[in-house]
Amino acid sequence: MGRIRLCGREKMDGVFAISFVLCVLVVALTVAGVRRDARWLGNAYLIGLSALLVLLTATLAVPGVGILLMLSGVLFLVLAPLLVLVLVVFLLINGFTMVRRESGSLPNLLSLIAGLGIAAVMAASVGVLINPATLLTPLALAAVLGLAYLGFEFTSYVGYAWAYAKIARRVPASHVIVLGSGLRDGRTVGPLLAGRVDGGIEHYRRLRKAGGEPLLVMSGGQGPDEHIPEARAMADYAISRGVPEEHLLVEDQSRTTLENLRFTRALIADRSVTETVAGEADVAEPRGGQELAPRPPAKPPLPWFAPPVEASMLIVTSDYHALRAATYARQLGLPAQAVGSRTARYFWPSAVLREFVAVLNQQRKRHIVLMLLITVPVPLLLALALF
């Protein structure tokens, strides 16, 4: 008996050692990832994995923690049906609110679709509990595993979006870039876009007060149902709020977030090169009738990081969109961080779901492979065992 207990203890010590080493390694990778580039989306999943490993290590190290987690798990399982029902009702109500206040477009229907999807999976799970020996059982298990994977991804994404907002808020910048969205009645700035522009003005004034000389860049093209470019309406709105017109730049060709950033980069680069050439022309102006030697041709424009290399850019958008805008800036190599302005509460759930779907789509092949690895093997084995 003593030998059995000793072997069991040795195994537990081995499991704890492995868990502890993995925990330290993943936490170290997480800290290094955030310090290297806070815009890297992989930080979100490293933080989620770190949290799970910290809980596992704490459970193995302190018996009381394991008991507490077990009791919490039992309580969660008891309350899970009620929590799921509350979530489904919330998503359905929010979906109908979005349709009533905004439109019935697919992006605005995401919370409604999510609510119906979760309700369908839960209904299938109840059917399995009533009659487990059916073909529905492995399918329901696959659906539950898929929801668990998406739940982990979504929780990690939302949690890191909140953390990233704290990191990026006080970035020094020479350009504050406000991303456009649709115009109200095709001509004027609506509440959502006004929140973005007001946020940009707030950061512009903060940087000016701190001694900087930032420019405020309005970025947004003209949609098929709009009478003027979004950036022009945004600039007019900013001028009405007291921003001098000479402190504004207008980028009015973009249609997507990637184009917002790419075209704004080109606009700032062109302006920087123009100012450089103008400054050189002033220096080269002949004096006292003396004829100067021909000035060598201007150097070709530097790459995208030319305006100016030592300064940063601050992207201002809606809070739900900030992290994805930051990942695009990283993808383009822009020296920029992104911050968000507040969004109406009713709009936030569908907007966050839309952002999450867009993030998944960026790495869709990877997520499809992971989803298949998680949802197929165990349900397939169960189906073979049952039938």
BALOBA-1460 file (C-alpha; in Angstrom, 3 decimals):
// residues 387
<rec num="1" residu="m" x="0.000" y="0.000" z="0.000"/>
<rec num="2" residu="g" x="2.838" y="2.388" z="0.916"/>
<rec num="3" residu="r" x="4.564" y="1.626" z="-2.364"/>
<rec num="4" residu="i" x="1.366" y="2.414" z="-4.310"/>
<rec num="5" residu="r" x="0.986" y="5.736" z="-2.470"/>
<rec num="6" residu="l" x="4.628" y="6.591" z="-3.133"/>
<rec num="7" residu="c" x="4.260" y="5.848" z="-6.854"/>
<rec num="8" residu="g" x="1.096" y="7.937" z="-6.976"/>
<rec num="9" residu="r" x="2.859" y="10.802" z="-5.258"/>
<rec num="10" residu="e" x="5.803" y="10.570" z="-7.638"/>
<rec num="11" residu="k" x="3.445" y="10.703" z="-10.619"/>
<rec num="12" residu="m" x="1.675" y="13.760" z="-9.216"/>
<rec num="13" residu="d" x="5.034" y="15.462" z="-8.633"/>
<rec num="14" residu="g" x="5.991" y="14.684" z="-12.225"/>
<rec num="15" residu="v" x="2.721" y="16.094" z="-13.563"/>
<rec num="16" residu="f" x="3.186" y="19.218" z="-11.429"/>
<rec num="17" residu="a" x="6.760" y="19.668" z="-12.699"/>
<rec num="18" residu="i" x="5.620" y="19.414" z="-16.319"/>
<rec num="19" residu="s" x="2.724" y="21.775" z="-15.695"/>
<rec num="20" residu="f" x="4.958" y="24.286" z="-13.902"/>
<rec num="21" residu="v" x="7.584" y="24.278" z="-16.667"/>
<rec num="22" residu="l" x="4.911" y="24.706" z="-19.357"/>
<rec num="23" residu="c" x="3.281" y="27.490" z="-17.344"/>
<rec num="24" residu="v" x="6.541" y="29.413" z="-16.934"/>
<rec num="25" residu="l" x="7.419" y="28.925" z="-20.608"/>
<rec num="26" residu="v" x="4.027" y="30.092" z="-21.934"/>
<rec num="27" residu="v" x="3.858" y="33.072" z="-19.533"/>
<rec num="28" residu="a" x="7.372" y="34.095" z="-20.590"/>
<rec num="29" residu="l" x="6.373" y="33.815" z="-24.263"/>
<rec num="30" residu="t" x="3.261" y="35.887" z="-23.550"/>
<rec num="31" residu="v" x="5.215" y="38.684" z="-21.851"/>
<rec num="32" residu="a" x="7.816" y="38.649" z="-24.630"/>
<rec num="33" residu="g" x="5.099" y="38.760" z="-27.303"/>
<rec num="34" residu="v" x="3.330" y="41.748" z="-25.747"/>
<rec num="35" residu="r" x="6.611" y="43.614" z="-25.231"/>
<rec num="36" residu="r" x="7.800" y="42.883" z="-28.768"/>
<rec num="37" residu="d" x="4.574" y="43.986" z="-30.472"/>
<rec num="38" residu="a" x="1.316" y="44.529" z="-28.629"/>
<rec num="39" residu="r" x="-0.558" y="44.456" z="-31.942"/>
<rec num="40" residu="w" x="0.195" y="40.770" z="-32.572"/>
<rec num="41" residu="l" x="-3.076" y="38.877" z="-32.263"/>
<rec num="42" residu="g" x="-1.282" y="35.747" z="-31.090"/>
<rec num="43" residu="n" x="-0.864" y="37.521" z="-27.735"/>
<rec num="44" residu="a" x="-4.589" y="37.033" z="-27.129"/>
<rec num="45" residu="y" x="-4.370" y="33.249" z="-27.372"/>
<rec num="46" residu="l" x="-1.120" y="33.097" z="-25.398"/>
<rec num="47" residu="i" x="-2.828" y="34.992" z="-22.569"/>
<rec num="48" residu="g" x="-5.777" y="32.592" z="-22.648"/>
<rec num="49" residu="l" x="-3.444" y="29.581" z="-22.614"/>
<rec num="50" residu="s" x="-1.403" y="31.164" z="-19.807"/>
<rec num="51" residu="a" x="-4.546" y="31.577" z="-17.702"/>
<rec num="52" residu="l" x="-5.463" y="27.892" z="-18.165"/>
<rec num="53" residu="l" x="-1.934" y="26.711" z="-17.284"/>
<rec num="54" residu="v" x="-1.780" y="28.975" z="-14.217"/>
<rec num="55" residu="l" x="-5.054" y="27.475" z="-12.989"/>
<rec num="56" residu="l" x="-3.814" y="23.927" z="-13.636"/>
<rec num="57" residu="t" x="-0.497" y="24.552" z="-11.861"/>
<rec num="58" residu="a" x="-2.219" y="26.217" z="-8.906"/>
<rec num="59" residu="t" x="-4.616" y="23.271" z="-8.662"/>
<rec num="60" residu="l" x="-1.739" y="20.779" z="-8.536"/>
<rec num="61" residu="a" x="0.300" y="22.882" z="-6.098"/>
<rec num="62" residu="v" x="-2.412" y="23.814" z="-3.603"/>
<rec num="63" residu="p" x="-5.047" y="21.154" z="-2.812"/>
<rec num="64" residu="g" x="-7.498" y="23.788" z="-1.647"/>
<rec num="65" residu="v" x="-7.442" y="25.445" z="-5.058"/>
<rec num="66" residu="g" x="-8.367" y="22.182" z="-6.736"/>
<rec num="67" residu="i" x="-11.318" y="21.675" z="-4.399"/>
<rec num="68" residu="l" x="-12.459" y="25.257" z="-4.974"/>
<rec num="69" residu="l" x="-12.223" y="24.857" z="-8.737"/>
<rec num="70" residu="m" x="-14.092" y="21.550" z="-8.581"/>
<rec num="71" residu="l" x="-16.903" y="23.134" z="-6.572"/>
<rec num="72" residu="s" x="-16.957" y="26.067" z="-8.989"/>
<rec num="73" residu="g" x="-17.152" y="23.605" z="-11.885"/>
<rec num="74" residu="v" x="-20.074" y="21.758" z="-10.279"/>
<rec num="75" residu="l" x="-21.850" y="25.059" z="-9.642"/>
<rec num="76" residu="f" x="-21.233" y="26.123" z="-13.233"/>
<rec num="77" residu="l" x="-22.640" y="22.839" z="-14.566"/>
<rec num="78" residu="v" x="-25.741" y="23.287" z="-12.423"/>
<rec num="79" residu="l" x="-26.226" y="26.877" z="-13.549"/>
<rec num="80" residu="a" x="-25.056" y="26.314" z="-17.144"/>
<rec num="81" residu="p" x="-28.544" y="25.752" z="-18.624"/>
<rec num="82" residu="l" x="-29.799" y="28.956" z="-17.028"/>
<rec num="83" residu="l" x="-26.707" y="30.908" z="-18.124"/>
<rec num="84" residu="v" x="-27.036" y="29.616" z="-21.683"/>
<rec num="85" residu="l" x="-30.721" y="30.534" z="-21.718"/>
<rec num="86" residu="v" x="-29.900" y="34.073" z="-20.525"/>
<rec num="87" residu="l" x="-27.198" y="34.371" z="-23.206"/>
<rec num="88" residu="v" x="-29.546" y="33.160" z="-25.947"/>
<rec num="89" residu="v" x="-32.305" y="35.581" z="-24.883"/>
<rec num="90" residu="f" x="-29.797" y="38.456" z="-24.725"/>
<rec num="91" residu="l" x="-28.437" y="37.705" z="-28.215"/>
<rec num="92" residu="l" x="-31.919" y="37.374" z="-29.701"/>
<rec num="93" residu="i" x="-33.101" y="40.653" z="-28.160"/>
<rec num="94" residu="n" x="-29.952" y="42.392" z="-29.330"/>
<rec num="95" residu="g" x="-30.418" y="40.966" z="-32.835"/>
<rec num="96" residu="f" x="-33.963" y="42.319" z="-33.086"/>
<rec num="97" residu="t" x="-32.779" y="45.669" z="-31.691"/>
<rec num="98" residu="m" x="-30.088" y="45.883" z="-34.371"/>
<rec num="99" residu="v" x="-32.613" y="45.156" z="-37.118"/>
<rec num="100" residu="r" x="-34.995" y="47.786" z="-35.729"/>
<rec num="101" residu="r" x="-32.407" y="50.546" z="-35.174"/>
<rec num="102" residu="e" x="-29.919" y="49.849" z="-37.965"/>
<rec num="103" residu="s" x="-30.887" y="47.500" z="-40.817"/>
<rec num="104" residu="g" x="-31.369" y="43.846" z="-41.676"/>
<rec num="105" residu="s" x="-27.943" y="43.432" z="-43.276"/>
<rec num="106" residu="l" x="-25.951" y="40.286" z="-42.541"/>
<rec num="107" residu="p" x="-23.421" y="42.008" z="-40.198"/>
<rec num="108" residu="n" x="-26.291" y="43.386" z="-38.112"/>
<rec num="109" residu="l" x="-27.857" y="39.911" z="-37.899"/>
<rec num="110" residu="l" x="-24.800" y="38.244" z="-36.318"/>
<rec num="111" residu="s" x="-26.043" y="38.379" z="-32.715"/>
<rec num="112" residu="l" x="-29.410" y="36.979" z="-33.836"/>
<rec num="113" residu="i" x="-27.683" y="34.184" z="-35.791"/>
<rec num="114" residu="a" x="-25.399" y="33.420" z="-32.840"/>
<rec num="115" residu="g" x="-28.360" y="33.209" z="-30.466"/>
<rec num="116" residu="l" x="-30.258" y="30.833" z="-32.764"/>
<rec num="117" residu="g" x="-27.137" y="28.719" z="-33.298"/>
<rec num="118" residu="i" x="-26.462" y="28.301" z="-29.579"/>
<rec num="119" residu="a" x="-30.134" y="27.515" z="-28.977"/>
<rec num="120" residu="a" x="-30.024" y="24.792" z="-31.664"/>
<rec num="121" residu="v" x="-26.900" y="23.179" z="-30.165"/>
<rec num="122" residu="m" x="-28.402" y="23.214" z="-26.683"/>
<rec num="123" residu="a" x="-31.658" y="21.705" z="-27.966"/>
<rec num="124" residu="a" x="-29.671" y="18.929" z="-29.659"/>
<rec num="125" residu="s" x="-27.778" y="18.331" z="-26.413"/>
<rec num="126" residu="v" x="-31.043" y="17.931" z="-24.513"/>
<rec num="127" residu="g" x="-32.166" y="15.425" z="-27.141"/>
<rec num="128" residu="v" x="-28.954" y="13.472" z="-26.611"/>
<rec num="129" residu="l" x="-29.479" y="13.363" z="-22.849"/>
<rec num="130" residu="i" x="-32.975" y="11.942" z="-23.400"/>
<rec num="131" residu="n" x="-31.885" y="9.342" z="-25.962"/>
<rec num="132" residu="p" x="-28.077" y="9.024" z="-26.071"/>
<rec num="133" residu="a" x="-27.819" y="5.989" z="-28.401"/>
<rec num="134" residu="t" x="-28.635" y="7.870" z="-31.617"/>
<rec num="135" residu="l" x="-26.706" y="9.330" z="-34.523"/>
<rec num="136" residu="l" x="-27.423" y="12.730" z="-33.018"/>
<rec num="137" residu="t" x="-25.034" y="12.032" z="-30.118"/>
<rec num="138" residu="p" x="-21.693" y="12.344" z="-31.965"/>
<rec num="139" residu="l" x="-23.040" y="15.278" z="-33.975"/>
<rec num="140" residu="a" x="-24.123" y="17.088" z="-30.817"/>
<rec num="141" residu="l" x="-20.758" y="16.355" z="-29.204"/>
<rec num="142" residu="a" x="-18.957" y="17.787" z="-32.246"/>
<rec num="143" residu="a" x="-21.124" y="20.912" z="-32.074"/>
<rec num="144" residu="v" x="-20.433" y="21.363" z="-28.347"/>
<rec num="145" residu="l" x="-16.683" y="20.928" z="-28.887"/>
<rec num="146" residu="g" x="-16.832" y="23.446" z="-31.720"/>
<rec num="147" residu="l" x="-18.651" y="25.941" z="-29.501"/>
<rec num="148" residu="a" x="-16.050" y="25.379" z="-26.768"/>
<rec num="149" residu="y" x="-13.243" y="26.156" z="-29.225"/>
<rec num="150" residu="l" x="-14.982" y="29.279" z="-30.514"/>
<rec num="151" residu="g" x="-15.785" y="30.308" z="-26.944"/>
<rec num="152" residu="f" x="-12.114" y="30.097" z="-25.959"/>
<rec num="153" residu="e" x="-11.080" y="32.062" z="-29.058"/>
<rec num="154" residu="f" x="-13.776" y="34.698" z="-28.498"/>
<rec num="155" residu="t" x="-13.008" y="35.119" z="-24.793"/>
<rec num="156" residu="s" x="-9.287" y="35.450" z="-25.524"/>
<rec num="157" residu="y" x="-9.940" y="37.992" z="-28.274"/>
<rec num="158" residu="v" x="-12.304" y="40.189" z="-26.238"/>
<rec num="159" residu="g" x="-10.080" y="40.019" z="-23.160"/>
<rec num="160" residu="y" x="-6.983" y="41.022" z="-25.093"/>
<rec num="161" residu="a" x="-8.864" y="43.781" z="-26.937"/>
<rec num="162" residu="w" x="-9.612" y="45.298" z="-23.517"/>
<rec num="163" residu="a" x="-5.981" y="44.917" z="-22.410"/>
<rec num="164" residu="y" x="-4.608" y="46.306" z="-25.677"/>
<rec num="165" residu="a" x="-6.733" y="49.453" z="-25.294"/>
<rec num="166" residu="k" x="-4.907" y="50.174" z="-22.023"/>
<rec num="167" residu="i" x="-1.520" y="49.687" z="-23.693"/>
<rec num="168" residu="a" x="-2.156" y="51.912" z="-26.731"/>
<rec num="169" residu="r" x="-3.971" y="54.844" z="-25.127"/>
<rec num="170" residu="r" x="-0.950" y="57.078" z="-24.399"/>
<rec num="171" residu="v" x="1.033" y="56.667" z="-27.609"/>
<rec num="172" residu="p" x="3.009" y="59.763" z="-28.752"/>
<rec num="173" residu="a" x="2.160" y="60.556" z="-32.367"/>
<rec num="174" residu="s" x="2.834" y="63.001" z="-35.175"/>
<rec num="175" residu="h" x="-0.348" y="61.960" z="-37.017"/>
<rec num="176" residu="v" x="-3.733" y="61.068" z="-35.544"/>
<rec num="177" residu="i" x="-5.629" y="59.000" z="-38.131"/>
<rec num="178" residu="v" x="-9.426" y="58.770" z="-37.815"/>
<rec num="179" residu="l" x="-11.042" y="55.925" z="-39.750"/>
<rec num="180" residu="g" x="-14.345" y="56.614" z="-41.455"/>
<rec num="181" residu="s" x="-17.657" y="54.788" z="-41.401"/>
<rec num="182" residu="g" x="-20.955" y="55.411" z="-43.164"/>
<rec num="183" residu="l" x="-22.504" y="58.882" z="-43.329"/>
<rec num="184" residu="r" x="-25.994" y="59.638" z="-42.106"/>
<rec num="185" residu="d" x="-28.292" y="60.464" z="-45.052"/>
<rec num="186" residu="g" x="-25.206" y="60.250" z="-47.255"/>
<rec num="187" residu="r" x="-24.024" y="63.725" z="-46.285"/>
<rec num="188" residu="t" x="-23.534" y="64.245" z="-42.553"/>
<rec num="189" residu="v" x="-21.594" y="62.646" z="-39.708"/>
<rec num="190" residu="g" x="-23.788" y="60.306" z="-37.652"/>
<rec num="191" residu="p" x="-23.378" y="59.346" z="-33.961"/>
<rec num="192" residu="l" x="-20.977" y="56.424" z="-34.574"/>
<rec num="193" residu="l" x="-18.677" y="58.432" z="-36.828"/>
<rec num="194" residu="a" x="-18.954" y="61.502" z="-34.600"/>
<rec num="195" residu="g" x="-17.646" y="59.401" z="-31.721"/>
<rec num="196" residu="r" x="-14.586" y="58.487" z="-33.785"/>
<rec num="197" residu="v" x="-13.898" y="62.073" z="-34.865"/>
<rec num="198" residu="d" x="-14.420" y="63.399" z="-31.325"/>
<rec num="199" residu="g" x="-11.970" y="60.772" z="-30.076"/>
<rec num="200" residu="g" x="-9.446" y="61.846" z="-32.702"/>
<rec num="201" residu="i" x="-9.847" y="65.511" z="-31.738"/>
<rec num="202" residu="e" x="-9.366" y="64.604" z="-28.077"/>
<rec num="203" residu="h" x="-6.048" y="62.849" z="-28.793"/>
<rec num="204" residu="y" x="-4.977" y="65.613" z="-31.199"/>
<rec num="205" residu="r" x="-5.529" y="68.242" z="-28.491"/>
<rec num="206" residu="r" x="-3.796" y="66.114" z="-25.852"/>
<rec num="207" residu="l" x="-0.711" y="65.806" z="-28.031"/>
<rec num="208" residu="r" x="-0.758" y="69.531" z="-28.842"/>
<rec num="209" residu="k" x="-1.022" y="70.367" z="-25.159"/>
<rec num="210" residu="a" x="1.995" y="68.129" z="-24.479"/>
<rec num="211" residu="g" x="4.080" y="70.176" z="-26.917"/>
<rec num="212" residu="g" x="3.680" y="68.093" z="-30.060"/>
<rec num="213" residu="e" x="2.534" y="69.271" z="-33.489"/>
<rec num="214" residu="p" x="0.328" y="66.418" z="-34.693"/>
<rec num="215" residu="l" x="-1.830" y="66.559" z="-37.778"/>
<rec num="216" residu="l" x="-5.331" y="65.125" z="-37.811"/>
<rec num="217" residu="v" x="-5.924" y="62.796" z="-40.776"/>
<rec num="218" residu="m" x="-9.486" y="61.990" z="-41.853"/>
<rec num="219" residu="s" x="-9.647" y="58.769" z="-43.861"/>
<rec num="220" residu="g" x="-12.707" y="57.503" z="-45.711"/>
<rec num="221" residu="g" x="-13.908" y="57.327" z="-49.305"/>
<rec num="222" residu="q" x="-17.326" y="57.826" z="-50.875"/>
<rec num="223" residu="g" x="-19.731" y="54.910" z="-50.767"/>
<rec num="224" residu="p" x="-22.284" y="54.176" z="-53.516"/>
<rec num="225" residu="d" x="-25.089" y="55.677" z="-51.400"/>
<rec num="226" residu="e" x="-23.111" y="58.737" z="-50.244"/>
<rec num="227" residu="h" x="-23.103" y="62.196" z="-51.840"/>
<rec num="228" residu="i" x="-19.661" y="63.229" z="-50.565"/>
<rec num="229" residu="p" x="-16.584" y="61.335" z="-49.311"/>
<rec num="230" residu="e" x="-16.691" y="60.426" z="-45.646"/>
<rec num="231" residu="a" x="-13.336" y="62.116" z="-45.025"/>
<rec num="232" residu="r" x="-14.660" y="65.446" z="-46.320"/>
<rec num="233" residu="a" x="-17.668" y="65.315" z="-43.986"/>
<rec num="234" residu="m" x="-15.381" y="64.313" z="-41.115"/>
<rec num="235" residu="a" x="-13.048" y="67.246" z="-41.828"/>
<rec num="236" residu="d" x="-15.986" y="69.685" z="-41.884"/>
<rec num="237" residu="y" x="-17.172" y="68.261" z="-38.572"/>
<rec num="238" residu="a" x="-13.694" y="68.672" z="-37.043"/>
<rec num="239" residu="i" x="-13.452" y="72.272" z="-38.292"/>
<rec num="240" residu="s" x="-16.841" y="72.998" z="-36.674"/>
<rec num="241" residu="r" x="-15.309" y="71.702" z="-33.419"/>
<rec num="242" residu="g" x="-12.456" y="74.210" z="-33.602"/>
<rec num="243" residu="v" x="-9.704" y="72.279" z="-35.386"/>
<rec num="244" residu="p" x="-7.766" y="74.595" z="-37.758"/>
<rec num="245" residu="e" x="-8.099" y="73.531" z="-41.375"/>
<rec num="246" residu="e" x="-4.316" y="73.656" z="-41.841"/>
<rec num="247" residu="h" x="-3.977" y="70.935" z="-39.195"/>
<rec num="248" residu="l" x="-6.138" y="68.553" z="-41.230"/>
<rec num="249" residu="l" x="-5.297" y="66.064" z="-43.972"/>
<rec num="250" residu="v" x="-8.021" y="64.367" z="-46.025"/>
<rec num="251" residu="e" x="-7.723" y="60.890" z="-47.554"/>
<rec num="252" residu="d" x="-10.937" y="60.343" z="-49.532"/>
<rec num="253" residu="q" x="-10.314" y="57.275" z="-51.737"/>
<rec num="254" residu="s" x="-10.408" y="54.301" z="-49.343"/>
<rec num="255" residu="r" x="-13.254" y="51.799" z="-48.996"/>
<rec num="256" residu="t" x="-11.877" y="49.339" z="-46.397"/>
<rec num="257" residu="t" x="-9.754" y="49.514" z="-43.253"/>
<rec num="258" residu="l" x="-6.720" y="48.194" z="-45.132"/>
<rec num="259" residu="e" x="-7.199" y="50.883" z="-47.762"/>
<rec num="260" residu="n" x="-7.673" y="53.515" z="-45.028"/>
<rec num="261" residu="l" x="-4.216" y="52.756" z="-43.709"/>
<rec num="262" residu="r" x="-2.499" y="52.081" z="-47.034"/>
<rec num="263" residu="f" x="-3.782" y="55.267" z="-48.715"/>
<rec num="264" residu="t" x="-3.139" y="57.351" z="-45.602"/>
<rec num="265" residu="r" x="0.448" y="56.085" z="-45.538"/>
<rec num="266" residu="a" x="0.873" y="57.188" z="-49.167"/>
<rec num="267" residu="l" x="-0.736" y="60.581" z="-48.448"/>
<rec num="268" residu="i" x="1.595" y="61.299" z="-45.528"/>
<rec num="269" residu="a" x="4.615" y="60.063" z="-47.466"/>
<rec num="270" residu="d" x="3.790" y="62.287" z="-50.468"/>
<rec num="271" residu="r" x="3.289" y="65.296" z="-48.209"/>
<rec num="272" residu="s" x="6.588" y="64.642" z="-46.432"/>
<rec num="273" residu="v" x="8.477" y="64.370" z="-49.728"/>
<rec num="274" residu="t" x="6.822" y="67.550" z="-51.059"/>
<rec num="275" residu="e" x="7.811" y="69.514" z="-47.954"/>
<rec num="276" residu="t" x="11.376" y="68.179" z="-48.183"/>
<rec num="277" residu="v" x="11.704" y="69.203" z="-51.838"/>
<rec num="278" residu="a" x="10.197" y="72.648" z="-51.100"/>
<rec num="279" residu="g" x="12.659" y="73.150" z="-48.268"/>
<rec num="280" residu="e" x="15.601" y="72.230" z="-50.499"/>
<rec num="281" residu="a" x="14.366" y="74.659" z="-53.163"/>
<rec num="282" residu="d" x="14.352" y="77.500" z="-50.643"/>
<rec num="283" residu="v" x="17.940" y="76.738" z="-49.663"/>
<rec num="284" residu="a" x="19.038" y="76.529" z="-53.304"/>
<rec num="285" residu="e" x="17.579" y="79.922" z="-54.301"/>
<rec num="286" residu="p" x="20.290" y="82.153" z="-55.900"/>
<rec num="287" residu="r" x="21.357" y="85.260" z="-54.010"/>
<rec num="288" residu="g" x="22.943" y="88.462" z="-55.282"/>
<rec num="289" residu="g" x="22.656" y="87.385" z="-58.892"/>
<rec num="290" residu="q" x="25.031" y="84.489" z="-58.343"/>
<rec num="291" residu="e" x="24.258" y="81.402" z="-60.377"/>
<rec num="292" residu="l" x="24.450" y="78.265" z="-58.316"/>
<rec num="293" residu="a" x="25.535" y="74.926" z="-59.675"/>
<rec num="294" residu="p" x="22.639" y="72.753" z="-60.786"/>
<rec num="295" residu="r" x="21.071" y="71.044" z="-57.829"/>
<rec num="296" residu="p" x="21.151" y="67.247" z="-58.027"/>
<rec num="297" residu="p" x="17.777" y="65.643" z="-58.629"/>
<rec num="298" residu="a" x="15.668" y="64.985" z="-55.551"/>
<rec num="299" residu="k" x="16.167" y="61.602" z="-54.031"/>
<rec num="300" residu="p" x="13.377" y="59.169" z="-54.752"/>
<rec num="301" residu="p" x="10.740" y="58.904" z="-52.026"/>
<rec num="302" residu="l" x="11.705" y="56.691" z="-49.153"/>
<rec num="303" residu="p" x="9.601" y="53.627" z="-48.391"/>
<rec num="304" residu="w" x="6.386" y="53.869" z="-46.386"/>
<rec num="305" residu="f" x="8.219" y="54.577" z="-43.100"/>
<rec num="306" residu="a" x="9.618" y="57.910" z="-44.397"/>
<rec num="307" residu="p" x="7.147" y="60.289" z="-42.699"/>
<rec num="308" residu="p" x="8.880" y="60.650" z="-40.124"/>
<rec num="309" residu="v" x="10.685" y="57.497" z="-39.055"/>
<rec num="310" residu="e" x="11.160" y="58.470" z="-35.411"/>
<rec num="311" residu="a" x="7.477" y="59.332" z="-34.844"/>
<rec num="312" residu="s" x="4.403" y="57.163" z="-34.357"/>
<rec num="313" residu="m" x="0.894" y="57.277" z="-35.712"/>
<rec num="314" residu="l" x="-2.239" y="56.914" z="-33.624"/>
<rec num="315" residu="i" x="-5.269" y="55.324" z="-35.287"/>
<rec num="316" residu="v" x="-8.655" y="56.271" z="-33.851"/>
<rec num="317" residu="t" x="-11.692" y="54.121" z="-34.579"/>
<rec num="318" residu="s" x="-14.582" y="52.558" z="-32.657"/>
<rec num="319" residu="d" x="-13.626" y="50.555" z="-29.549"/>
<rec num="320" residu="y" x="-14.766" y="47.235" z="-31.020"/>
<rec num="321" residu="h" x="-12.607" y="47.817" z="-34.133"/>
<rec num="322" residu="a" x="-9.362" y="49.061" z="-32.549"/>
<rec num="323" residu="l" x="-7.546" y="45.759" z="-32.164"/>
<rec num="324" residu="r" x="-8.237" y="44.648" z="-35.740"/>
<rec num="325" residu="a" x="-7.127" y="48.052" z="-37.051"/>
<rec num="326" residu="a" x="-3.913" y="47.619" z="-35.051"/>
<rec num="327" residu="t" x="-3.318" y="44.175" z="-36.590"/>
<rec num="328" residu="y" x="-3.735" y="45.699" z="-40.063"/>
<rec num="329" residu="a" x="-1.226" y="48.434" z="-39.177"/>
<rec num="330" residu="r" x="1.193" y="45.699" z="-38.122"/>
<rec num="331" residu="q" x="0.529" y="43.811" z="-41.343"/>
<rec num="332" residu="l" x="1.354" y="46.941" z="-43.373"/>
<rec num="333" residu="g" x="4.407" y="47.744" z="-41.255"/>
<rec num="334" residu="l" x="3.058" y="51.083" z="-40.062"/>
<rec num="335" residu="p" x="4.593" y="52.558" z="-36.880"/>
<rec num="336" residu="a" x="1.101" y="52.932" z="-35.437"/>
<rec num="337" residu="q" x="-1.111" y="51.868" z="-32.572"/>
<rec num="338" residu="a" x="-4.915" y="52.042" z="-32.450"/>
<rec num="339" residu="v" x="-7.366" y="53.305" z="-29.834"/>
<rec num="340" residu="g" x="-11.138" y="53.174" z="-29.738"/>
<rec num="341" residu="s" x="-13.991" y="55.541" z="-29.046"/>
<rec num="342" residu="r" x="-17.084" y="54.396" z="-27.195"/>
<rec num="343" residu="t" x="-19.889" y="52.690" z="-29.060"/>
<rec num="344" residu="a" x="-23.594" y="52.572" z="-28.236"/>
<rec num="345" residu="r" x="-24.322" y="49.590" z="-25.990"/>
<rec num="346" residu="y" x="-26.928" y="48.052" z="-28.269"/>
<rec num="347" residu="f" x="-24.466" y="48.162" z="-31.194"/>
<rec num="348" residu="w" x="-21.521" y="46.610" z="-29.357"/>
<rec num="349" residu="p" x="-22.456" y="42.859" z="-29.277"/>
<rec num="350" residu="s" x="-23.085" y="42.554" z="-33.018"/>
<rec num="351" residu="a" x="-20.081" y="44.756" z="-33.785"/>
<rec num="352" residu="v" x="-17.754" y="42.624" z="-31.656"/>
<rec num="353" residu="l" x="-19.085" y="39.432" z="-33.250"/>
<rec num="354" residu="r" x="-18.479" y="40.960" z="-36.677"/>
<rec num="355" residu="e" x="-14.898" y="41.822" z="-35.710"/>
<rec num="356" residu="f" x="-14.367" y="38.325" z="-34.341"/>
<rec num="357" residu="v" x="-15.615" y="36.748" z="-37.571"/>
<rec num="358" residu="a" x="-13.303" y="39.034" z="-39.552"/>
<rec num="359" residu="v" x="-10.345" y="38.039" z="-37.357"/>
<rec num="360" residu="l" x="-11.131" y="34.344" z="-37.820"/>
<rec num="361" residu="n" x="-11.368" y="34.902" z="-41.553"/>
<rec num="362" residu="q" x="-7.871" y="36.405" z="-41.617"/>
<rec num="363" residu="q" x="-6.472" y="33.044" z="-40.493"/>
<rec num="364" residu="r" x="-9.304" y="30.830" z="-41.723"/>
<rec num="365" residu="k" x="-7.126" y="27.909" z="-42.866"/>
<rec num="366" residu="r" x="-5.486" y="27.635" z="-39.450"/>
<rec num="367" residu="h" x="-8.822" y="27.848" z="-37.636"/>
<rec num="368" residu="i" x="-10.455" y="25.281" z="-39.936"/>
<rec num="369" residu="v" x="-7.634" y="22.812" z="-39.253"/>
<rec num="370" residu="l" x="-7.816" y="23.375" z="-35.475"/>
<rec num="371" residu="m" x="-11.602" y="23.093" z="-35.532"/>
<rec num="372" residu="l" x="-11.417" y="19.760" z="-37.363"/>
<rec num="373" residu="l" x="-8.777" y="18.428" z="-34.961"/>
<rec num="374" residu="i" x="-10.967" y="19.325" z="-31.995"/>
<rec num="375" residu="t" x="-14.413" y="18.368" z="-33.294"/>
<rec num="376" residu="v" x="-13.821" y="15.248" z="-35.412"/>
<rec num="377" residu="p" x="-11.700" y="12.570" z="-33.623"/>
<rec num="378" residu="v" x="-13.692" y="12.023" z="-30.402"/>
<rec num="379" residu="p" x="-17.176" y="12.191" z="-32.020"/>
<rec num="380" residu="l" x="-15.947" y="9.836" z="-34.755"/>
<rec num="381" residu="l" x="-14.724" y="7.303" z="-32.199"/>
<rec num="382" residu="l" x="-18.033" y="7.630" z="-30.356"/>
<rec num="383" residu="a" x="-19.973" y="7.023" z="-33.585"/>
<rec num="384" residu="l" x="-17.921" y="3.911" z="-34.320"/>
<rec num="385" residu="a" x="-18.543" y="2.643" z="-30.771"/>
<rec num="386" residu="l" x="-22.298" y="3.256" z="-30.943"/>
<rec num="387" residu="f" x="-22.907" y="1.952" z="-34.448"/>
